[in-house]
Structures are given as structure tokens and as C-alpha cells.
Amino acid sequence: MFVGMTEPAGMRASDSEREAVVERLRIASTEGRLTLAELTDRTEAAYLAQTQGELAQITADLPGGAPIPAYAPSPAKPMGKARQWFVAVMGDTKRKGKWRIESEIGAVAVMGDVTIDLREAEVRSNEIDIVATCVMGDIKIIVPDGVDVQLSGVTIMGDKKVRVVEAPPGQHAPVVRVRGYVVMGDIKVIGDSHAAPIKRNMAAWTDWWLSRRGLGHHAVHRAVNQAVNESVRDANRLVNESVREALRDARTARRHGTRRRRDDDY
């Protein structure tokens, strides 16, 4: 059971202890215990943690009660399996929800749309490699905010975009590497803040993490209310402008009609 973290206490955590927890999370991910979104959320929470107690909560439901080993970056290893392909030719292909990534990914859209949602995927590496080819189509890749997105490739009469809130420099966040080749199409990599939300495992540390990011329940409600109010104001402004424009057109038409009648009288 998770212990509440509204009043964190205990010995201060060191940088090496934070990095060790991040490494433990990475190992848990390669074992299929965490999705990419969970790995990213907990990695960010580890860097936000200030005490050893907070760090312990982040890995409380993961195996490994032994003392945390010192952090040592591990080199990326090739997955060794055939690339997993998602292809759309004059149609749509979508992959979302729970699924497993055990190899590199390929996406091809020819006059079609491919959507790949990585947030609930189980990953076997700290890096996800995607080759995306788009010809007169669209490829959208959805990732959790906080990952390190590396987008490269060639674009001819098309567009490549990244709209992701990435982790601060110096943090060992999961890496999503996309090599995109576009001809009269679009490749977009977007984060949680620009996509439909997914259901997350709400443990005690999650509320604490959200409040640290300024995304607690009250902040979320405030943001929603603000967005609604802004939408209402924008709608009212557009209606008022349309009414004013219609009145101006009516007055102009009336003036022209009066002037025309006077000219006819002469």
C-alpha cells in the first residue's frame, strides 16, 4: 500500500540516488512492468523527489528491495528483431492502447493516415527507434510529455513537427528517435498536452507528482474552467463582430439605395 506523501519527510535525496531510481525504472520497463507513460511519469517524479522517502514511494510496487546500486548509464542495445510495420495506403492505420514494443518501428503512409500512440506501450529499451515515410499522407506519433524526442530526416513540400513538453536538459528521460522522410505530407510528434488523455494508475505519489508540476486536481479544474471561459468569450466576440458587420453592411446597402433613388429622381 502506498503511504500518503502530502507531507514528505526524511533524509534528503542525493543526485546519485535519484539517478539510481531512474535506472531501476528503466530496468523495470525492459522487464515489461511499466508502460512508456508510466516510465516517463516516474522518471520525472524521481528527478522532482527531494527525500529518500519520496524516491522509495516511486518504486514501491516494483521488485528489488535490495540496496539501490550506483547509477551507471547503459549503452543502447539493438533490439535484434524485424522492424514492426504500420502501413496505410489510401486508408487509415491506428495503433494505440496496451501493446508491446520489442523491435524497431516502421510507419508508411501513402495517401493515407497512420497514428501510433506510444503512451501505453510496453517498451524493452530506453530508446524507441521509428522510421516514418510519408507520401501525400499524415503520420502522427503520440508520446507522453517528458520524453526526449529526436526528429530528423528529409522533407519535400511537406512538414515535420514536434509538439512535446520535453524533459529538462541533463535528465535521463526515455528517448523517441524518429527519422522522417516526407513528400507532400506531414509527420507530427505530439505529447499528452496535445492529445486525448489516457487513464493512468493513480497511486499516492501520482497526486504528489502532479502537484509538484502544478497539475494537481485544483489546477486542472482551474485550467479547464479557464479554457471554457476563454472559449465562451471568443464565441461571444465572434458573434458580436458578426452582428456589427451585418449592421454595417445593412447601413451601407441602405445608403446606396437612398443615393440610387435620389439619382433616379434627377
C-alpha positions as protocol buffer text, in pm:
chain_id: "A"
residue {
  index: 1
  type: MET
  ca { x: 0 y: 0 z: 0 }
}
residue {
  index: 2
  type: PHE
  ca { x: 123 y: 347 z: -80 }
}
residue {
  index: 3
  type: VAL
  ca { x: 181 y: 591 z: 205 }
}
residue {
  index: 4
  type: GLY
  ca { x: 46 y: 945 z: 166 }
}
residue {
  index: 5
  type: MET
  ca { x: 305 y: 1197 z: 53 }
}
residue {
  index: 6
  type: THR
  ca { x: 133 y: 1526 z: 129 }
}
residue {
  index: 7
  type: GLU
  ca { x: 391 y: 1599 z: 399 }
}
residue {
  index: 8
  type: PRO
  ca { x: 719 y: 1445 z: 276 }
}
residue {
  index: 9
  type: ALA
  ca { x: 977 y: 1389 z: 546 }
}
residue {
  index: 10
  type: GLY
  ca { x: 1306 y: 1212 z: 587 }
}
residue {
  index: 11
  type: MET
  ca { x: 1663 y: 1240 z: 474 }
}
residue {
  index: 12
  type: ARG
  ca { x: 1732 y: 1447 z: 166 }
}
residue {
  index: 13
  type: ALA
  ca { x: 1791 y: 1251 z: -154 }
}
residue {
  index: 14
  type: SER
  ca { x: 2117 y: 1289 z: -344 }
}
residue {
  index: 15
  type: ASP
  ca { x: 2162 y: 1319 z: -719 }
}
residue {
  index: 16
  type: SER
  ca { x: 2317 y: 972 z: -734 }
}
residue {
  index: 17
  type: GLU
  ca { x: 2016 y: 824 z: -552 }
}
residue {
  index: 18
  type: ARG
  ca { x: 1779 y: 988 z: -798 }
}
residue {
  index: 19
  type: GLU
  ca { x: 1980 y: 851 z: -1091 }
}
residue {
  index: 20
  type: ALA
  ca { x: 1979 y: 505 z: -931 }
}
residue {
  index: 21
  type: VAL
  ca { x: 1599 y: 511 z: -908 }
}
residue {
  index: 22
  type: VAL
  ca { x: 1577 y: 620 z: -1272 }
}
residue {
  index: 23
  type: GLU
  ca { x: 1796 y: 322 z: -1364 }
}
residue {
  index: 24
  type: ARG
  ca { x: 1572 y: 89 z: -1163 }
}
residue {
  index: 25
  type: LEU
  ca { x: 1271 y: 227 z: -1350 }
}
residue {
  index: 26
  type: ARG
  ca { x: 1447 y: 168 z: -1681 }
}
residue {
  index: 27
  type: ILE
  ca { x: 1514 y: -194 z: -1586 }
}
residue {
  index: 28
  type: ALA
  ca { x: 1151 y: -241 z: -1479 }
}
residue {
  index: 29
  type: SER
  ca { x: 1043 y: -107 z: -1817 }
}
residue {
  index: 30
  type: THR
  ca { x: 1265 y: -352 z: -2007 }
}
residue {
  index: 31
  type: GLU
  ca { x: 1105 y: -630 z: -1798 }
}
residue {
  index: 32
  type: GLY
  ca { x: 759 y: -523 z: -1916 }
}
residue {
  index: 33
  type: ARG
  ca { x: 649 y: -384 z: -1578 }
}
residue {
  index: 34
  type: LEU
  ca { x: 596 y: -23 z: -1692 }
}
residue {
  index: 35
  type: THR
  ca { x: 443 y: 138 z: -1999 }
}
residue {
  index: 36
  type: LEU
  ca { x: 621 y: 426 z: -2168 }
}
residue {
  index: 37
  type: ALA
  ca { x: 389 y: 678 z: -2000 }
}
residue {
  index: 38
  type: GLU
  ca { x: 447 y: 521 z: -1658 }
}
residue {
  index: 39
  type: LEU
  ca { x: 822 y: 514 z: -1715 }
}
residue {
  index: 40
  type: THR
  ca { x: 821 y: 880 z: -1818 }
}
residue {
  index: 41
  type: ASP
  ca { x: 597 y: 993 z: -1531 }
}
residue {
  index: 42
  type: ARG
  ca { x: 800 y: 810 z: -1269 }
}
residue {
  index: 43
  type: THR
  ca { x: 1130 y: 924 z: -1417 }
}
residue {
  index: 44
  type: GLU
  ca { x: 1018 y: 1285 z: -1387 }
}
residue {
  index: 45
  type: ALA
  ca { x: 888 y: 1217 z: -1035 }
}
residue {
  index: 46
  type: ALA
  ca { x: 1229 y: 1077 z: -939 }
}
residue {
  index: 47
  type: TYR
  ca { x: 1401 y: 1395 z: -1051 }
}
residue {
  index: 48
  type: LEU
  ca { x: 1142 y: 1603 z: -862 }
}
residue {
  index: 49
  type: ALA
  ca { x: 1182 y: 1398 z: -540 }
}
residue {
  index: 50
  type: GLN
  ca { x: 1354 y: 1575 z: -253 }
}
residue {
  index: 51
  type: THR
  ca { x: 1371 y: 1298 z: 9 }
}
residue {
  index: 52
  type: GLN
  ca { x: 1463 y: 931 z: 16 }
}
residue {
  index: 53
  type: GLY
  ca { x: 1106 y: 854 z: 127 }
}
residue {
  index: 54
  type: GLU
  ca { x: 966 y: 1009 z: -189 }
}
residue {
  index: 55
  type: LEU
  ca { x: 1208 y: 806 z: -400 }
}
residue {
  index: 56
  type: ALA
  ca { x: 1105 y: 487 z: -219 }
}
residue {
  index: 57
  type: GLN
  ca { x: 738 y: 552 z: -300 }
}
residue {
  index: 58
  type: ILE
  ca { x: 809 y: 575 z: -672 }
}
residue {
  index: 59
  type: THR
  ca { x: 942 y: 218 z: -684 }
}
residue {
  index: 60
  type: ALA
  ca { x: 731 y: 73 z: -400 }
}
residue {
  index: 61
  type: ASP
  ca { x: 531 y: -153 z: -635 }
}
residue {
  index: 62
  type: LEU
  ca { x: 840 y: -275 z: -823 }
}
residue {
  index: 63
  type: PRO
  ca { x: 1063 y: -569 z: -730 }
}
residue {
  index: 64
  type: GLY
  ca { x: 1410 y: -512 z: -590 }
}
residue {
  index: 65
  type: GLY
  ca { x: 1419 y: -448 z: -219 }
}
residue {
  index: 66
  type: ALA
  ca { x: 1796 y: -471 z: -208 }
}
residue {
  index: 67
  type: PRO
  ca { x: 2002 y: -152 z: -172 }
}
residue {
  index: 68
  type: ILE
  ca { x: 1992 y: 56 z: -490 }
}
residue {
  index: 69
  type: PRO
  ca { x: 2314 y: 15 z: -691 }
}
residue {
  index: 70
  type: ALA
  ca { x: 2512 y: 314 z: -806 }
}
residue {
  index: 71
  type: TYR
  ca { x: 2390 y: 459 z: -1131 }
}
residue {
  index: 72
  type: ALA
  ca { x: 2583 y: 363 z: -1444 }
}
residue {
  index: 73
  type: PRO
  ca { x: 2448 y: 459 z: -1787 }
}
residue {
  index: 74
  type: SER
  ca { x: 2389 y: 154 z: -2001 }
}
residue {
  index: 75
  type: PRO
  ca { x: 2454 y: 167 z: -2374 }
}
residue {
  index: 76
  type: ALA
  ca { x: 2160 y: 129 z: -2607 }
}
residue {
  index: 77
  type: LYS
  ca { x: 2132 y: -225 z: -2741 }
}
residue {
  index: 78
  type: PRO
  ca { x: 1986 y: -322 z: -3077 }
}
residue {
  index: 79
  type: MET
  ca { x: 1656 y: -499 z: -3034 }
}
residue {
  index: 80
  type: GLY
  ca { x: 1752 y: -766 z: -3285 }
}
residue {
  index: 81
  type: LYS
  ca { x: 1404 y: -838 z: -3426 }
}
residue {
  index: 82
  type: ALA
  ca { x: 1248 y: -745 z: -3756 }
}
residue {
  index: 83
  type: ARG
  ca { x: 1105 y: -395 z: -3768 }
}
residue {
  index: 84
  type: GLN
  ca { x: 735 y: -374 z: -3679 }
}
residue {
  index: 85
  type: TRP
  ca { x: 549 y: -203 z: -3964 }
}
residue {
  index: 86
  type: PHE
  ca { x: 235 y: 10 z: -3974 }
}
residue {
  index: 87
  type: VAL
  ca { x: 127 y: 85 z: -4331 }
}
residue {
  index: 88
  type: ALA
  ca { x: -163 y: 287 z: -4472 }
}
residue {
  index: 89
  type: VAL
  ca { x: -222 y: 316 z: -4848 }
}
residue {
  index: 90
  type: MET
  ca { x: -527 y: 529 z: -4922 }
}
residue {
  index: 91
  type: GLY
  ca { x: -665 y: 435 z: -4582 }
}
residue {
  index: 92
  type: ASP
  ca { x: -611 y: 460 z: -4205 }
}
residue {
  index: 93
  type: THR
  ca { x: -396 y: 258 z: -3965 }
}
residue {
  index: 94
  type: LYS
  ca { x: -404 y: 315 z: -3589 }
}
residue {
  index: 95
  type: ARG
  ca { x: -212 y: 151 z: -3303 }
}
residue {
  index: 96
  type: LYS
  ca { x: -299 y: 255 z: -2951 }
}
residue {
  index: 97
  type: GLY
  ca { x: -381 y: 117 z: -2609 }
}
residue {
  index: 98
  type: LYS
  ca { x: -182 y: -165 z: -2449 }
}
residue {
  index: 99
  type: TRP
  ca { x: 80 y: -317 z: -2678 }
}
residue {
  index: 100
  type: ARG
  ca { x: 441 y: -431 z: -2666 }
}
residue {
  index: 101
  type: ILE
  ca { x: 740 y: -285 z: -2850 }
}
residue {
  index: 102
  type: GLU
  ca { x: 1012 y: -546 z: -2892 }
}
residue {
  index: 103
  type: SER
  ca { x: 1165 y: -417 z: -3213 }
}
residue {
  index: 104
  type: GLU
  ca { x: 1215 y: -101 z: -3409 }
}
residue {
  index: 105
  type: ILE
  ca { x: 908 y: 56 z: -3570 }
}
residue {
  index: 106
  type: GLY
  ca { x: 837 y: 147 z: -3931 }
}
residue {
  index: 107
  type: ALA
  ca { x: 548 y: 363 z: -4050 }
}
residue {
  index: 108
  type: VAL
  ca { x: 443 y: 422 z: -4411 }
}
residue {
  index: 109
  type: ALA
  ca { x: 156 y: 645 z: -4523 }
}
residue {
  index: 110
  type: VAL
  ca { x: 78 y: 680 z: -4894 }
}
residue {
  index: 111
  type: MET
  ca { x: -228 y: 899 z: -4940 }
}
residue {
  index: 112
  type: GLY
  ca { x: -342 y: 771 z: -4602 }
}
residue {
  index: 113
  type: ASP
  ca { x: -307 y: 826 z: -4225 }
}
residue {
  index: 114
  type: VAL
  ca { x: -103 y: 637 z: -3967 }
}
residue {
  index: 115
  type: THR
  ca { x: -146 y: 703 z: -3593 }
}
residue {
  index: 116
  type: ILE
  ca { x: 90 y: 540 z: -3343 }
}
residue {
  index: 117
  type: ASP
  ca { x: 21 y: 601 z: -2973 }
}
residue {
  index: 118
  type: LEU
  ca { x: 324 y: 502 z: -2765 }
}
residue {
  index: 119
  type: ARG
  ca { x: 194 y: 609 z: -2424 }
}
residue {
  index: 120
  type: GLU
  ca { x: 52 y: 274 z: -2311 }
}
residue {
  index: 121
  type: ALA
  ca { x: 308 y: 62 z: -2493 }
}
residue {
  index: 122
  type: GLU
  ca { x: 544 y: -166 z: -2300 }
}
residue {
  index: 123
  type: VAL
  ca { x: 897 y: -94 z: -2415 }
}
residue {
  index: 124
  type: ARG
  ca { x: 1203 y: -318 z: -2392 }
}
residue {
  index: 125
  type: SER
  ca { x: 1459 y: -41 z: -2427 }
}
residue {
  index: 126
  type: ASN
  ca { x: 1510 y: 314 z: -2307 }
}
residue {
  index: 127
  type: GLU
  ca { x: 1509 y: 419 z: -2673 }
}
residue {
  index: 128
  type: ILE
  ca { x: 1239 y: 377 z: -2937 }
}
residue {
  index: 129
  type: ASP
  ca { x: 1351 y: 398 z: -3299 }
}
residue {
  index: 130
  type: ILE
  ca { x: 1097 y: 485 z: -3567 }
}
residue {
  index: 131
  type: VAL
  ca { x: 1145 y: 524 z: -3942 }
}
residue {
  index: 132
  type: ALA
  ca { x: 850 y: 712 z: -4094 }
}
residue {
  index: 133
  type: THR
  ca { x: 787 y: 755 z: -4467 }
}
residue {
  index: 134
  type: CYS
  ca { x: 501 y: 978 z: -4573 }
}
residue {
  index: 135
  type: VAL
  ca { x: 389 y: 1045 z: -4933 }
}
residue {
  index: 136
  type: MET
  ca { x: 82 y: 1268 z: -4963 }
}
residue {
  index: 137
  type: GLY
  ca { x: -39 y: 1145 z: -4625 }
}
residue {
  index: 138
  type: ASP
  ca { x: -11 y: 1201 z: -4250 }
}
residue {
  index: 139
  type: ILE
  ca { x: 176 y: 1020 z: -3975 }
}
residue {
  index: 140
  type: LYS
  ca { x: 101 y: 1112 z: -3613 }
}
residue {
  index: 141
  type: ILE
  ca { x: 308 y: 974 z: -3325 }
}
residue {
  index: 142
  type: ILE
  ca { x: 174 y: 1034 z: -2972 }
}
residue {
  index: 143
  type: VAL
  ca { x: 418 y: 1022 z: -2680 }
}
residue {
  index: 144
  type: PRO
  ca { x: 399 y: 1111 z: -2311 }
}
residue {
  index: 145
  type: ASP
  ca { x: 523 y: 1460 z: -2230 }
}
residue {
  index: 146
  type: GLY
  ca { x: 867 y: 1437 z: -2070 }
}
residue {
  index: 147
  type: VAL
  ca { x: 1036 y: 1213 z: -2327 }
}
residue {
  index: 148
  type: ASP
  ca { x: 1334 y: 1325 z: -2533 }
}
residue {
  index: 149
  type: VAL
  ca { x: 1218 y: 1348 z: -2895 }
}
residue {
  index: 150
  type: GLN
  ca { x: 1481 y: 1347 z: -3171 }
}
residue {
  index: 151
  type: LEU
  ca { x: 1331 y: 1416 z: -3513 }
}
residue {
  index: 152
  type: SER
  ca { x: 1545 y: 1407 z: -3827 }
}
residue {
  index: 153
  type: GLY
  ca { x: 1507 y: 1329 z: -4196 }
}
residue {
  index: 154
  type: VAL
  ca { x: 1413 y: 1493 z: -4525 }
}
residue {
  index: 155
  type: THR
  ca { x: 1106 y: 1698 z: -4615 }
}
residue {
  index: 156
  type: ILE
  ca { x: 998 y: 1788 z: -4970 }
}
residue {
  index: 157
  type: MET
  ca { x: 686 y: 2005 z: -4995 }
}
residue {
  index: 158
  type: GLY
  ca { x: 569 y: 1879 z: -4657 }
}
residue {
  index: 159
  type: ASP
  ca { x: 614 y: 1933 z: -4286 }
}
residue {
  index: 160
  type: LYS
  ca { x: 766 y: 1772 z: -3976 }
}
residue {
  index: 161
  type: LYS
  ca { x: 661 y: 1899 z: -3632 }
}
residue {
  index: 162
  type: VAL
  ca { x: 731 y: 1822 z: -3266 }
}
residue {
  index: 163
  type: ARG
  ca { x: 483 y: 1945 z: -3005 }
}
residue {
  index: 164
  type: VAL
  ca { x: 604 y: 1779 z: -2687 }
}
residue {
  index: 165
  type: VAL
  ca { x: 692 y: 1915 z: -2343 }
}
residue {
  index: 166
  type: GLU
  ca { x: 1036 y: 1760 z: -2319 }
}
residue {
  index: 167
  type: ALA
  ca { x: 1233 y: 1684 z: -2004 }
}
residue {
  index: 168
  type: PRO
  ca { x: 1480 y: 1946 z: -1879 }
}
residue {
  index: 169
  type: PRO
  ca { x: 1839 y: 1905 z: -2004 }
}
residue {
  index: 170
  type: GLY
  ca { x: 2052 y: 1665 z: -1803 }
}
residue {
  index: 171
  type: GLN
  ca { x: 1774 y: 1421 z: -1715 }
}
residue {
  index: 172
  type: HIS
  ca { x: 1794 y: 1064 z: -1842 }
}
residue {
  index: 173
  type: ALA
  ca { x: 1447 y: 1058 z: -1998 }
}
residue {
  index: 174
  type: PRO
  ca { x: 1327 y: 791 z: -2242 }
}
residue {
  index: 175
  type: VAL
  ca { x: 1426 y: 871 z: -2600 }
}
residue {
  index: 176
  type: VAL
  ca { x: 1197 y: 855 z: -2903 }
}
residue {
  index: 177
  type: ARG
  ca { x: 1406 y: 883 z: -3219 }
}
residue {
  index: 178
  type: VAL
  ca { x: 1214 y: 947 z: -3543 }
}
residue {
  index: 179
  type: ARG
  ca { x: 1370 y: 956 z: -3888 }
}
residue {
  index: 180
  type: GLY
  ca { x: 1110 y: 1103 z: -4119 }
}
residue {
  index: 181
  type: TYR
  ca { x: 1100 y: 1119 z: -4498 }
}
residue {
  index: 182
  type: VAL
  ca { x: 817 y: 1336 z: -4625 }
}
residue {
  index: 183
  type: VAL
  ca { x: 694 y: 1416 z: -4977 }
}
residue {
  index: 184
  type: MET
  ca { x: 385 y: 1639 z: -4979 }
}
residue {
  index: 185
  type: GLY
  ca { x: 274 y: 1511 z: -4639 }
}
residue {
  index: 186
  type: ASP
  ca { x: 304 y: 1566 z: -4264 }
}
residue {
  index: 187
  type: ILE
  ca { x: 476 y: 1392 z: -3976 }
}
residue {
  index: 188
  type: LYS
  ca { x: 376 y: 1510 z: -3627 }
}
residue {
  index: 189
  type: VAL
  ca { x: 510 y: 1400 z: -3289 }
}
residue {
  index: 190
  type: ILE
  ca { x: 275 y: 1526 z: -3017 }
}
residue {
  index: 191
  type: GLY
  ca { x: 266 y: 1492 z: -2640 }
}
residue {
  index: 192
  type: ASP
  ca { x: -8 y: 1438 z: -2381 }
}
residue {
  index: 193
  type: SER
  ca { x: -92 y: 1808 z: -2372 }
}
residue {
  index: 194
  type: HIS
  ca { x: -199 y: 1795 z: -2739 }
}
residue {
  index: 195
  type: ALA
  ca { x: -380 y: 1458 z: -2741 }
}
residue {
  index: 196
  type: ALA
  ca { x: -675 y: 1287 z: -2578 }
}
residue {
  index: 197
  type: PRO
  ca { x: -582 y: 1183 z: -2221 }
}
residue {
  index: 198
  type: ILE
  ca { x: -522 y: 824 z: -2121 }
}
residue {
  index: 199
  type: LYS
  ca { x: -612 y: 656 z: -1794 }
}
residue {
  index: 200
  type: ARG
  ca { x: -318 y: 649 z: -1553 }
}
residue {
  index: 201
  type: ASN
  ca { x: -261 y: 436 z: -1246 }
}
residue {
  index: 202
  type: MET
  ca { x: -345 y: 683 z: -968 }
}
residue {
  index: 203
  type: ALA
  ca { x: -116 y: 598 z: -678 }
}
residue {
  index: 204
  type: ALA
  ca { x: -41 y: 832 z: -389 }
}
residue {
  index: 205
  type: TRP
  ca { x: 283 y: 952 z: -545 }
}
residue {
  index: 206
  type: THR
  ca { x: 90 y: 1049 z: -862 }
}
residue {
  index: 207
  type: ASP
  ca { x: -105 y: 1324 z: -683 }
}
residue {
  index: 208
  type: TRP
  ca { x: 218 y: 1442 z: -526 }
}
residue {
  index: 209
  type: TRP
  ca { x: 390 y: 1444 z: -866 }
}
residue {
  index: 210
  type: LEU
  ca { x: 100 y: 1633 z: -1026 }
}
residue {
  index: 211
  type: SER
  ca { x: 108 y: 1895 z: -752 }
}
residue {
  index: 212
  type: ARG
  ca { x: 485 y: 1934 z: -798 }
}
residue {
  index: 213
  type: ARG
  ca { x: 429 y: 2001 z: -1168 }
}
residue {
  index: 214
  type: GLY
  ca { x: 148 y: 2244 z: -1087 }
}
residue {
  index: 215
  type: LEU
  ca { x: -104 y: 1999 z: -1232 }
}
residue {
  index: 216
  type: GLY
  ca { x: -292 y: 1899 z: -918 }
}
residue {
  index: 217
  type: HIS
  ca { x: -667 y: 1848 z: -924 }
}
residue {
  index: 218
  type: HIS
  ca { x: -743 y: 2211 z: -836 }
}
residue {
  index: 219
  type: ALA
  ca { x: -501 y: 2335 z: -1101 }
}
residue {
  index: 220
  type: VAL
  ca { x: -658 y: 2106 z: -1359 }
}
residue {
  index: 221
  type: HIS
  ca { x: -1006 y: 2233 z: -1273 }
}
residue {
  index: 222
  type: ARG
  ca { x: -882 y: 2590 z: -1295 }
}
residue {
  index: 223
  type: ALA
  ca { x: -726 y: 2521 z: -1634 }
}
residue {
  index: 224
  type: VAL
  ca { x: -1046 y: 2359 z: -1763 }
}
residue {
  index: 225
  type: ASN
  ca { x: -1262 y: 2644 z: -1635 }
}
residue {
  index: 226
  type: GLN
  ca { x: -1023 y: 2897 z: -1785 }
}
residue {
  index: 227
  type: ALA
  ca { x: -1035 y: 2720 z: -2122 }
}
residue {
  index: 228
  type: VAL
  ca { x: -1417 y: 2709 z: -2112 }
}
residue {
  index: 229
  type: ASN
  ca { x: -1439 y: 3077 z: -2018 }
}
residue {
  index: 230
  type: GLU
  ca { x: -1196 y: 3172 z: -2294 }
}
residue {
  index: 231
  type: SER
  ca { x: -1399 y: 2970 z: -2545 }
}
residue {
  index: 232
  type: VAL
  ca { x: -1720 y: 3142 z: -2436 }
}
residue {
  index: 233
  type: ARG
  ca { x: -1555 y: 3484 z: -2460 }
}
residue {
  index: 234
  type: ASP
  ca { x: -1419 y: 3401 z: -2805 }
}
residue {
  index: 235
  type: ALA
  ca { x: -1763 y: 3281 z: -2920 }
}
residue {
  index: 236
  type: ASN
  ca { x: -1932 y: 3594 z: -2787 }
}
residue {
  index: 237
  type: ARG
  ca { x: -1670 y: 3813 z: -2952 }
}
residue {
  index: 238
  type: LEU
  ca { x: -1721 y: 3639 z: -3287 }
}
residue {
  index: 239
  type: VAL
  ca { x: -2100 y: 3673 z: -3259 }
}
residue {
  index: 240
  type: ASN
  ca { x: -2073 y: 4042 z: -3170 }
}
residue {
  index: 241
  type: GLU
  ca { x: -1834 y: 4106 z: -3456 }
}
residue {
  index: 242
  type: SER
  ca { x: -2067 y: 3924 z: -3696 }
}
residue {
  index: 243
  type: VAL
  ca { x: -2365 y: 4130 z: -3576 }
}
residue {
  index: 244
  type: ARG
  ca { x: -2170 y: 4456 z: -3608 }
}
residue {
  index: 245
  type: GLU
  ca { x: -2054 y: 4358 z: -3956 }
}
residue {
  index: 246
  type: ALA
  ca { x: -2409 y: 4271 z: -4060 }
}
residue {
  index: 247
  type: LEU
  ca { x: -2534 y: 4606 z: -3931 }
}
residue {
  index: 248
  type: ARG
  ca { x: -2259 y: 4789 z: -4118 }
}
residue {
  index: 249
  type: ASP
  ca { x: -2350 y: 4605 z: -4437 }
}
residue {
  index: 250
  type: ALA
  ca { x: -2716 y: 4688 z: -4387 }
}
residue {
  index: 251
  type: ARG
  ca { x: -2640 y: 5057 z: -4331 }
}
residue {
  index: 252
  type: THR
  ca { x: -2414 y: 5063 z: -4636 }
}
residue {
  index: 253
  type: ALA
  ca { x: -2679 y: 4897 z: -4850 }
}
residue {
  index: 254
  type: ARG
  ca { x: -2941 y: 5141 z: -4722 }
}
residue {
  index: 255
  type: ARG
  ca { x: -2719 y: 5441 z: -4805 }
}
residue {
  index: 256
  type: HIS
  ca { x: -2653 y: 5307 z: -5153 }
}
residue {
  index: 257
  type: GLY
  ca { x: -3024 y: 5250 z: -5204 }
}
residue {
  index: 258
  type: THR
  ca { x: -3108 y: 5606 z: -5092 }
}
residue {
  index: 259
  type: ARG
  ca { x: -2840 y: 5754 z: -5317 }
}
residue {
  index: 260
  type: ARG
  ca { x: -2964 y: 5549 z: -5611 }
}
residue {
  index: 261
  type: ARG
  ca { x: -3323 y: 5674 z: -5562 }
}
residue {
  index: 262
  type: ARG
  ca { x: -3201 y: 6034 z: -5549 }
}
residue {
  index: 263
  type: ASP
  ca { x: -3007 y: 5984 z: -5871 }
}
residue {
  index: 264
  type: ASP
  ca { x: -3317 y: 5839 z: -6034 }
}
residue {
  index: 265
  type: ASP
  ca { x: -3519 y: 6144 z: -5925 }
}
residue {
  index: 266
  type: TYR
  ca { x: -3274 y: 6373 z: -6104 }
}
